[in-house]
Amino acid sequence: NKAIMEEMEKIHQQVQESMVFENRYTQYTMETLRVGWEQLLTSINRTINEVENQILTRDSKGITQEQLNEFRGSFNHFDKSRTGRLNADEFKSSLISLGYSIGKDRQGEIDFQRIL
């Protein structure tokens, strides 16, 4: 939690003031811990936002939790890169699975760009 990070910052400051700049017992520096902590907080906030958005979507659209889970599962099937977004190839695959006919020729590419 935040109190632990603050305590670690104080200890780090004392260590620096004592002119100790390396710790052969760990590969982690205070900077890597700070970055990791910020990434964790960002990830938690994104997850909270996603859950809140799912709840709002479900409630506003009359979608059941079961339907929302099915949508999420389908999306995750195509989100091969696990970014939470579909890249062009993933999106194209999802459209094909829905029955869109997107050829591999120039016309297919034009059709796909029009859909985007």
N, C-alpha and C positions, 0 to 999 in steps of 0.2 A: 504494500500500500504506500501511499504518499509519505507517511511518517518514516517508513523504513528508507525510502529513497533520500529523504532529507537527512537522516542519520548517516547514511552512506556518504552523502556529500560533505558533511562535517568531518567525518573520518578521513575522507580523501583530502580535504583541505589541510588537516593536521599532518598527514603523510607527506604532502607536497611541501609544507613548511619545514618539515624535518629533512628535506632534500632527498627523499626516497622517491625515485622515479620509475623503478622497475620492480616487479614482483615475479620472481621466477616460479612461483607456485600456481600461477594462473595465467591464462592467455587473455583474460578479460581486463579491459581498462574501464575507468569510470565513464569514458565517452561511449564505449560499446554498450555499457549498461544503460546509460541515458537514452541512447538511440533505441535499444531494445524495449525500454520502458515506454517511450513515446509510440513506437510501433504497436505495442500491446494496447495502449489506450486508444489509438486510432482504430485498431481492429475491433475492439469492444464497442466503440461508438458507432462504427459502420454496422455491426451486427444489431445493435439496439435500433438504429434507424431502419434497417431492413425489416426487422420484426414489426416495428411500429407501422411501417408502410404496408406490410402484408395485412396487418389487422385493419388498417383504414380501408384498404382495397377490398378486403373480404366484407367488411361491414357496409361499405358504400355500394358495392355491386351485388350484394345478396349472394355472395359466393360462400359455400360451406367450407369448413376447415379441410374436409376430405378433398374437395375440388381444388383448393389452394395447394394442398400437398401433391396432388396429381400434376398440377401445372408446374410446380417447383421440380418435381421428379423428371418431367419431360424436358424442362429447360436444362437441368443439370446433365441430362443425357447428351445434349448437344454442346454444352459448354465444356468441351474437352480440355481447354486450357485452364479451367477453374478460376476464371477472372471475375465471374459475375456478369460478364457481358459476352455476347456472341460476336466473334470476328466474322468477316465476310464469308469465309468457307463454312464455318459452323452455321451461320444463318442460312446460307444456300442449302445446306444439308437438311435443315429443319423445314424449309419450304418444299423441298423435293418430297420429304416424308409426308407432308400435308397434301400432296398430289399436284403441286405446281410442276409444270413441264418446263424445265430450264435446260435448253440444249447446251452442248459443249462447243458450239460454233459461235461465230461473231454475233448472230442474232440472239442466241441465248445469253450472251454477255450483255447485250443491249437491253434485253428484257430484265435481267437481274439488276442492272444499274437503274432502270426505271422504277423498279420495286423499292430499291433503297431510297 
